[in-house]
Amino acid sequence: MGLAGVVVLPALLIVLAACASDVTAPPTREPLPTTVTGQVVGEKGPIAGALVSVQGTLNRVTADANGIFTLHGEGLGGTLPVTITAWSDDHYQGWVMLDPMLRNWQSQDGKAAGLEVMLRPLIAGDNHKYTWFKTEDKEGSAACGECHREYPEWQADAHSKTATASHRFLNLYNGTNLEGKKTQPIQYSNDGKIMPADPALPDYGPGFRIDNPERPGNCSTCHTPLAMKVETTNTCAWSGCHTGLTAERASTQGYMIRGASSTGLMGIAEEGITCEFCHQIQSVNLDPATGLPYPDQPGIMSMQLRRPPDGEKLFFGSLADGSTKTISYLPFLSSSQFCSACHYGVLGGVVSNMKVTGGTTIYNSYGEWLNSPWSDPKTGKTCQQCHMPTQETPYSVYPNKGGVARPAGQYHNHTMTGPSNSQALMWNAVTMKVDAQRDGNAVHVKVDLTNDRTGHAVPTDAPIRSVMLVVEARDANGNLLVRQEGPTLPEWAGDYAGKAGKGFAKILRDTNTNEAPTAAYWRQVELVEDTRLMPLKTDSSSYAFALPQDGQATISVKLIWRPAFQKLAQQKGWSDPDIVMQELTLQP
């Protein structure tokens, strides 16, 4: 038995050795050259000025007049595959992969030479009948979320809720309160003017559809841009002046709908500002005289979209080194002008000779930025730099879906930081300085508010928002000290009215009812005052309070942002909390 064991073991080793000798050795990875030359070409030949990149790096050059490029340095060399990408305006992005395993390049003097990167032109025009993106089981932004990590960020963003979850907008549009109760019908006087609400009836605040039961209005141009399939220039359809098309074709519950959808949108319009919508905006029509969109053409009516024919896809992106056949780089995505169409609105103008004149500027965060030093391209910041800050994550597309790792700081957060989701942004919006000095039997307080960290007015856009500076002085027992000097908050400040401080708001007056402030800015309105904090401007105010006999006093200063005037909030049943932007307590 022992002798047999001695014989078997060597035989087994011999068999294993023979099997190992049949295994093919892995091919040798020849290092890539550290210099790459080639040419970018299109349908009509070489493309001058094309942007050429080593994918996933900051190594980028511009092709010469003949489309010739030379790359060297970062990302080249080594034994891993490298993708060379190219892009030119009005083209899809193109690419060529250099693979050490395949050695699929020509070698000339130690260089990868003779490469050719083909660019496919974008199809001209805009297909307004485009079928929005869907996969086998998902549609709209959810379909994008199968690959893109930005989808949960978008879900947390207000842009995803413009059609269904923005209760302030929906209540103002429908003329309802938070419980869905409708306000009293509008009444007109003998001379055709709108009469004030009947105090004997419940008043749930104004509503566009109460005033205009047969008009959907142009709210859809910003809030539900996927609502119908007509040209962006069809202003009659989008505004609903002469047709109910927008209302008939929107597919949102309780908002601009008069029955079943007839377009097959299948609820995509409910998503509001979708991923795909933003990534198919090619440009915005701006008035060269003002740099602003044209009056009475809000939202999609000022946009140039590039929706491709059905069966094809096109997505504009902010990265120049993509390698997917459906994308094209678009620097415009990173500019503030991209935001202008929905963040500038003049309503109530008069149409004459196909032009709109007059009207009242209702919201204008873009124009406020444009007219401030923040718009200086050398020293300022864009909307995206503040509201879509870059992140450390190296991926946009998940790695298991083919995502390319890029240096940190190239991907933007899609949560769109603002009052609803960023206390840090609100806390840092304005700088507050307080000085308190005793003078005899009084304490004097000076407050300086400087809008030095915000590229637009504070508050901005919807003219129902306000900011209130509240200054209080109390004795050792917490009792308020008597104000001797200084301004007080106006009546619209609600529970803060009459207190020491200042109000910052854009006050509109309804020219029919004389109500001010009014939230019915779709009516004929006029500007009463605009006391808001403008970019890089300082507001100073001074106060004096009588000191108690023991001389002890505590000064409390708060800067409070309120999403809606208190009277309006009470009518609508809104309970959105105030946001404290700055707070300081001191004892002089």
Disulfide bonds with the S-S distance in Angstrom:
none
